[in-house]
């Protein structure tokens, strides 16, 4: 029997591996360490930026998946680099082949989401043309991901995704249930809170940063309460992945931030 109660919003907390980028790159920390860290900080999930994976073989991926299961931590997302602004059939095919590879990795890890980038406008090309190419590639990528039950989250990450209205336009043109917005709260530069509110109804993942850009391009402290209220109002159900980009050592900076995020999410 179906529930009569409508779930307005459901927020869960996560750590984005990019927060520990320097230590992962230097191998001071491992991805297994992040799983243990999530347990220590009472965090629900992990968004694993893949840039420092030692490899994508089954031995590494499945051992990581097993550890996460044992620790009751969900590897719900991986984050990859993509450039959807490809103009030729060959370049589009190469991009799609790379996306397919990471869809398979996500499936092995049990991750239901992949964060992707839109890419930059090629020199001598209009933004409208670049967007048209991106829509074509993303539509085909959505078919690939959908076959494996993986959602693609297009991040607002400069280039053709600098403005929220463009990201929403791309989503609507692709028109796939396997594509949404991976909403980065720190990447909008004009009116960040209005942009976040506009994109929130389309969000399938949220990367929470400690700062936002004001309309003069200065980094200022983010109002997390305001951001979470906007997400809740939009009925967002999903993860809030802390992506720390400050100067302090993340091993000391991240724990109090995740604690604060947990408290706000429960409200």
C-alpha positions as a Markdown table, in Angstrom:
| # | Residue | x | y | z |
|---|---|---|---|---|
| 1 | Unk | 0.0 | 0.0 | 0.0 |
| 2 | Unk | 1.4 | 3.4 | -1.0 |
| 3 | Unk | 2.3 | 5.9 | 1.7 |
| 4 | Unk | 0.0 | 8.8 | 2.0 |
| 5 | Unk | 2.8 | 11.0 | 3.2 |
| 6 | Unk | 4.7 | 13.1 | 0.7 |
| 7 | Unk | 8.4 | 13.4 | 1.4 |
| 8 | Unk | 9.2 | 17.0 | 0.9 |
| 9 | Unk | 13.0 | 16.8 | 1.2 |
| 10 | Unk | 15.6 | 14.3 | 2.4 |
| 11 | Unk | 19.1 | 15.5 | 3.0 |
| 12 | Unk | 22.1 | 13.2 | 3.6 |
| 13 | Unk | 25.7 | 14.2 | 4.2 |
| 14 | Unk | 28.8 | 13.2 | 2.3 |
| 15 | Unk | 32.5 | 14.1 | 1.8 |
| 16 | Unk | 33.9 | 14.9 | -1.6 |
| 17 | Unk | 37.3 | 13.3 | -2.2 |
| 18 | Unk | 38.5 | 16.5 | -3.9 |
| 19 | Unk | 38.7 | 18.0 | -0.4 |
| 20 | Unk | 41.8 | 15.9 | 0.1 |
| 21 | Unk | 43.2 | 16.3 | -3.4 |
| 22 | Unk | 46.8 | 17.1 | -2.3 |
| 23 | Unk | 47.0 | 14.2 | 0.1 |
| 24 | Unk | 45.4 | 11.8 | -2.3 |
| 25 | Unk | 47.8 | 12.9 | -5.1 |
| 26 | Unk | 50.8 | 12.5 | -2.9 |
| 27 | Unk | 49.5 | 9.2 | -1.5 |
| 28 | Unk | 49.6 | 10.5 | 2.1 |
| 29 | Unk | 45.9 | 9.4 | 2.2 |
| 30 | Unk | 44.1 | 6.6 | 0.3 |
| 31 | Unk | 40.5 | 6.3 | -0.8 |
| 32 | Unk | 40.2 | 3.6 | 1.9 |
| 33 | Unk | 41.2 | 6.2 | 4.4 |
| 34 | Unk | 38.3 | 8.4 | 3.3 |
| 35 | Unk | 35.8 | 5.6 | 4.0 |
| 36 | Unk | 37.2 | 5.3 | 7.6 |
| 37 | Unk | 37.1 | 9.1 | 7.9 |
| 38 | Unk | 33.4 | 9.1 | 6.9 |
| 39 | Unk | 32.7 | 6.6 | 9.7 |
| 40 | Unk | 34.6 | 8.7 | 12.3 |
| 41 | Unk | 32.7 | 11.9 | 11.3 |
| 42 | Unk | 29.3 | 10.2 | 11.1 |
| 43 | Unk | 29.0 | 10.9 | 7.4 |
| 44 | Unk | 26.6 | 8.9 | 5.2 |
| 45 | Unk | 28.4 | 8.8 | 1.9 |
| 46 | Unk | 31.3 | 9.6 | -0.4 |
| 47 | Unk | 31.7 | 11.4 | -3.7 |
| 48 | Unk | 34.9 | 10.0 | -5.1 |
| 49 | Unk | 36.8 | 12.3 | -7.4 |
| 50 | Unk | 38.6 | 9.7 | -9.6 |
| 51 | Unk | 41.6 | 11.7 | -10.6 |
| 52 | Unk | 43.9 | 9.8 | -8.1 |
| 53 | Unk | 42.6 | 6.2 | -8.5 |
| 54 | Unk | 45.6 | 4.0 | -8.7 |
| 55 | Unk | 43.8 | 2.0 | -11.5 |
| 56 | Unk | 40.3 | 1.0 | -12.5 |
| 57 | Unk | 40.8 | -2.7 | -12.2 |
| 58 | Unk | 38.4 | -5.0 | -10.4 |
| 59 | Unk | 40.8 | -5.7 | -7.5 |
| 60 | Unk | 41.0 | -2.0 | -6.5 |
| 61 | Unk | 37.3 | -1.2 | -7.1 |
| 62 | Unk | 35.8 | -4.2 | -5.5 |
| 63 | Unk | 38.0 | -4.1 | -2.4 |
| 64 | Unk | 36.9 | -0.4 | -2.0 |
| 65 | Unk | 33.3 | -1.4 | -2.4 |
| 66 | Unk | 33.6 | -4.2 | 0.1 |
| 67 | Unk | 35.2 | -1.9 | 2.7 |
| 68 | Unk | 32.5 | 0.7 | 2.2 |
| 69 | Unk | 29.8 | -1.9 | 2.7 |
| 70 | Unk | 31.5 | -3.2 | 5.9 |
| 71 | Unk | 31.7 | 0.3 | 7.2 |
| 72 | Unk | 28.1 | 1.2 | 6.2 |
| 73 | Unk | 29.3 | 4.1 | 4.0 |
| 74 | Unk | 27.7 | 4.6 | 0.6 |
| 75 | Unk | 30.0 | 5.3 | -2.4 |
| 76 | Unk | 27.1 | 7.1 | -4.1 |
| 77 | Unk | 29.0 | 9.1 | -6.7 |
| 78 | Unk | 32.2 | 9.4 | -8.7 |
| 79 | Unk | 33.4 | 12.6 | -10.2 |
| 80 | Unk | 35.2 | 12.7 | -13.6 |
| 81 | Unk | 36.5 | 15.1 | -16.1 |
| 82 | Unk | 34.6 | 15.5 | -19.4 |
| 83 | Unk | 34.3 | 18.0 | -22.3 |
| 84 | Unk | 31.0 | 17.6 | -24.1 |
| 85 | Unk | 31.8 | 20.4 | -26.6 |
| 86 | Unk | 33.0 | 18.1 | -29.3 |
| 87 | Unk | 32.3 | 18.9 | -32.9 |
| 88 | Unk | 33.3 | 15.9 | -35.0 |
| 89 | Unk | 32.0 | 12.3 | -35.0 |
| 90 | Unk | 35.4 | 11.0 | -34.0 |
| 91 | Unk | 35.9 | 13.4 | -31.1 |
| 92 | Unk | 32.4 | 12.7 | -29.9 |
| 93 | Unk | 32.9 | 8.9 | -30.1 |
| 94 | Unk | 36.1 | 9.2 | -28.0 |
| 95 | Unk | 34.3 | 11.3 | -25.4 |
| 96 | Unk | 31.5 | 8.8 | -25.2 |
| 97 | Unk | 33.9 | 5.9 | -25.0 |
| 98 | Unk | 35.6 | 7.6 | -21.9 |
| 99 | Unk | 32.2 | 8.2 | -20.3 |
| 100 | Unk | 31.2 | 4.5 | -20.9 |
| 101 | Unk | 34.4 | 3.5 | -19.1 |
| 102 | Unk | 33.5 | 5.5 | -16.1 |
| 103 | Unk | 29.9 | 4.3 | -16.1 |
| 104 | Unk | 31.2 | 0.8 | -15.8 |
| 105 | Unk | 33.5 | 1.9 | -12.9 |
| 106 | Unk | 30.5 | 3.5 | -11.2 |
| 107 | Unk | 28.5 | 0.3 | -11.6 |
| 108 | Unk | 31.3 | -1.8 | -10.1 |
| 109 | Unk | 31.5 | 0.6 | -7.1 |
| 110 | Unk | 27.7 | 0.6 | -6.7 |
| 111 | Unk | 27.6 | 4.4 | -7.3 |
| 112 | Unk | 24.4 | 5.7 | -8.8 |
| 113 | Unk | 25.7 | 9.1 | -9.9 |
| 114 | Unk | 28.6 | 10.5 | -12.0 |
| 115 | Unk | 29.5 | 14.2 | -11.9 |
| 116 | Unk | 30.5 | 15.5 | -15.3 |
| 117 | Unk | 31.6 | 18.8 | -16.9 |
| 118 | Unk | 30.1 | 20.6 | -19.9 |
| 119 | Unk | 33.4 | 21.9 | -21.2 |
| 120 | Unk | 34.7 | 25.1 | -22.8 |
| 121 | Unk | 33.6 | 26.9 | -25.9 |
| 122 | Unk | 36.1 | 26.0 | -28.7 |
| 123 | Unk | 38.0 | 29.0 | -30.2 |
| 124 | Unk | 36.2 | 30.5 | -33.1 |
| 125 | Unk | 32.9 | 28.9 | -32.1 |
| 126 | Unk | 29.8 | 30.5 | -30.7 |
| 127 | Unk | 28.5 | 29.4 | -27.3 |
| 128 | Unk | 25.2 | 28.4 | -28.9 |
| 129 | Unk | 27.0 | 26.0 | -31.3 |
| 130 | Unk | 29.1 | 24.6 | -28.4 |
| 131 | Unk | 25.9 | 24.0 | -26.4 |
| 132 | Unk | 24.3 | 22.2 | -29.4 |
| 133 | Unk | 27.3 | 19.8 | -29.5 |
| 134 | Unk | 27.1 | 19.3 | -25.8 |
| 135 | Unk | 23.4 | 18.5 | -26.0 |
| 136 | Unk | 24.1 | 15.9 | -28.7 |
| 137 | Unk | 26.9 | 14.2 | -26.7 |
| 138 | Unk | 25.1 | 14.4 | -23.4 |
| 139 | Unk | 22.0 | 12.8 | -24.9 |
| 140 | Unk | 24.0 | 9.9 | -26.1 |
| 141 | Unk | 25.9 | 9.6 | -22.8 |
| 142 | Unk | 22.5 | 9.6 | -21.0 |
| 143 | Unk | 21.5 | 6.5 | -23.0 |
| 144 | Unk | 24.8 | 4.8 | -22.1 |
| 145 | Unk | 24.4 | 5.6 | -18.4 |
| 146 | Unk | 20.7 | 4.8 | -18.3 |
| 147 | Unk | 21.4 | 1.3 | -19.5 |
| 148 | Unk | 23.4 | 0.7 | -16.3 |
| 149 | Unk | 21.1 | 2.7 | -14.0 |
| 150 | Unk | 23.6 | 5.6 | -13.5 |
| 151 | Unk | 22.5 | 9.2 | -13.3 |
| 152 | Unk | 24.8 | 11.9 | -14.9 |
| 153 | Unk | 25.0 | 15.2 | -13.0 |
| 154 | Unk | 26.1 | 18.1 | -15.1 |
| 155 | Unk | 28.0 | 20.5 | -12.9 |
| 156 | Unk | 27.9 | 24.3 | -13.1 |
| 157 | Unk | 31.7 | 24.5 | -13.7 |
| 158 | Unk | 32.5 | 27.4 | -16.0 |
| 159 | Unk | 32.6 | 27.3 | -19.8 |
| 160 | Unk | 29.1 | 26.5 | -21.2 |
| 161 | Unk | 27.9 | 25.8 | -17.7 |
| 162 | Unk | 28.9 | 29.2 | -16.1 |
| 163 | Unk | 25.2 | 30.3 | -15.8 |
| 164 | Unk | 22.4 | 28.3 | -14.3 |
| 165 | Unk | 20.0 | 29.2 | -17.1 |
| 166 | Unk | 22.4 | 27.5 | -19.6 |
| 167 | Unk | 22.7 | 24.4 | -17.5 |
| 168 | Unk | 18.9 | 24.2 | -17.2 |
| 169 | Unk | 18.6 | 24.8 | -21.0 |
| 170 | Unk | 20.9 | 21.9 | -21.7 |
| 171 | Unk | 19.0 | 19.6 | -19.4 |
| 172 | Unk | 15.7 | 20.4 | -21.0 |
| 173 | Unk | 17.0 | 19.9 | -24.5 |
| 174 | Unk | 18.5 | 16.5 | -23.5 |
| 175 | Unk | 15.3 | 15.6 | -21.8 |
| 176 | Unk | 16.4 | 12.4 | -20.1 |
| 177 | Unk | 15.5 | 11.0 | -16.7 |
| 178 | Unk | 19.2 | 10.0 | -16.4 |
| 179 | Unk | 20.5 | 13.6 | -16.4 |
| 180 | Unk | 20.3 | 16.3 | -13.8 |
| 181 | Unk | 22.4 | 19.0 | -12.3 |
| 182 | Unk | 25.3 | 18.4 | -10.0 |
| 183 | Unk | 24.9 | 21.6 | -8.2 |
| 184 | Unk | 28.2 | 23.2 | -7.0 |
| 185 | Unk | 27.2 | 26.0 | -4.5 |
| 186 | Unk | 30.5 | 27.8 | -5.0 |
| 187 | Unk | 30.8 | 28.2 | -8.7 |
| 188 | Unk | 28.2 | 30.8 | -9.6 |
| 189 | Unk | 29.6 | 34.4 | -9.9 |
| 190 | Unk | 26.7 | 36.8 | -10.6 |
| 191 | Unk | 24.0 | 36.2 | -8.0 |
| 192 | Unk | 24.9 | 32.8 | -6.4 |
| 193 | Unk | 21.8 | 32.3 | -4.2 |
| 194 | Unk | 19.4 | 33.1 | -7.0 |
| 195 | Unk | 21.2 | 30.7 | -9.3 |
| 196 | Unk | 21.2 | 28.0 | -6.7 |
| 197 | Unk | 17.5 | 28.5 | -6.1 |
| 198 | Unk | 16.9 | 28.3 | -9.9 |
| 199 | Unk | 18.9 | 25.1 | -10.3 |
| 200 | Unk | 17.8 | 23.3 | -7.1 |
| 201 | Unk | 14.7 | 21.7 | -8.6 |
| 202 | Unk | 16.9 | 19.9 | -11.1 |
| 203 | Unk | 19.7 | 18.9 | -8.7 |
| 204 | Unk | 20.7 | 15.2 | -8.4 |
| 205 | Unk | 23.8 | 16.0 | -6.3 |
| 206 | Unk | 25.0 | 19.0 | -4.4 |
| 207 | Unk | 28.6 | 19.9 | -3.7 |
| 208 | Unk | 28.7 | 22.2 | -0.7 |
| 209 | Unk | 31.5 | 24.8 | -0.4 |
| 210 | Unk | 32.4 | 27.1 | 2.4 |
| 211 | Unk | 32.5 | 30.2 | 0.2 |
| 212 | Unk | 30.6 | 31.8 | -2.7 |
| 213 | Unk | 31.6 | 34.5 | -5.2 |
| 214 | Unk | 30.0 | 37.9 | -4.7 |
| 215 | Unk | 29.1 | 40.1 | -7.7 |
| 216 | Unk | 32.6 | 41.6 | -7.5 |
| 217 | Unk | 34.2 | 38.2 | -7.9 |
| 218 | Unk | 35.3 | 38.1 | -4.2 |
| 219 | Unk | 35.2 | 34.9 | -2.2 |
| 220 | Unk | 32.9 | 35.4 | 0.9 |
| 221 | Unk | 31.6 | 32.9 | 3.5 |
| 222 | Unk | 28.6 | 30.9 | 2.2 |
| 223 | Unk | 25.3 | 31.1 | 4.0 |
| 224 | Unk | 24.7 | 27.3 | 4.4 |
| 225 | Unk | 21.4 | 27.9 | 6.1 |
| 226 | Unk | 20.0 | 29.8 | 3.1 |
| 227 | Unk | 21.3 | 27.2 | 0.7 |
| 228 | Unk | 19.8 | 24.3 | 2.5 |
| 229 | Unk | 16.5 | 26.2 | 2.8 |
| 230 | Unk | 16.5 | 26.6 | -0.9 |
| 231 | Unk | 17.2 | 22.9 | -1.5 |
| 232 | Unk | 14.5 | 21.9 | 1.0 |
| 233 | Unk | 12.0 | 24.2 | -0.6 |
| 234 | Unk | 12.7 | 22.7 | -4.0 |
| 235 | Unk | 12.1 | 19.2 | -2.5 |
| 236 | Unk | 15.7 | 18.1 | -3.0 |
| 237 | Unk | 16.3 | 14.5 | -1.9 |
| 238 | Unk | 20.0 | 13.5 | -1.9 |
| 239 | Unk | 23.5 | 14.1 | -0.8 |
| 240 | Unk | 25.2 | 17.2 | 0.4 |
| 241 | Unk | 28.9 | 16.6 | -0.3 |
| 242 | Unk | 31.3 | 18.9 | 1.5 |
| 243 | Unk | 33.9 | 20.0 | -1.0 |
| 244 | Unk | 36.6 | 21.9 | 1.0 |
| 245 | Unk | 38.9 | 24.2 | -1.0 |
| 246 | Unk | 40.3 | 26.4 | 1.9 |
| 247 | Unk | 43.9 | 26.8 | 2.9 |
| 248 | Unk | 43.8 | 24.9 | 6.2 |
| 249 | Unk | 44.9 | 21.3 | 6.4 |
| 250 | Unk | 41.7 | 19.4 | 5.4 |
| 251 | Unk | 42.2 | 16.8 | 8.0 |
| 252 | Unk | 41.7 | 19.5 | 10.7 |
| 253 | Unk | 39.3 | 21.7 | 8.7 |
| 254 | Unk | 36.8 | 19.1 | 7.4 |
| 255 | Unk | 35.6 | 17.5 | 10.7 |
| 256 | Unk | 34.0 | 20.6 | 12.2 |
| 257 | Unk | 32.5 | 21.5 | 8.9 |
| 258 | Unk | 30.9 | 18.1 | 8.4 |
| 259 | Unk | 29.6 | 18.3 | 12.0 |
| 260 | Unk | 28.0 | 21.7 | 11.2 |
| 261 | Unk | 26.6 | 20.3 | 7.9 |
| 262 | Unk | 25.1 | 17.3 | 9.8 |
| 263 | Unk | 23.3 | 19.6 | 12.2 |
| 264 | Unk | 21.9 | 21.8 | 9.4 |
| 265 | Unk | 20.8 | 18.8 | 7.3 |
| 266 | Unk | 18.8 | 17.4 | 10.3 |
| 267 | Unk | 16.9 | 20.7 | 10.6 |
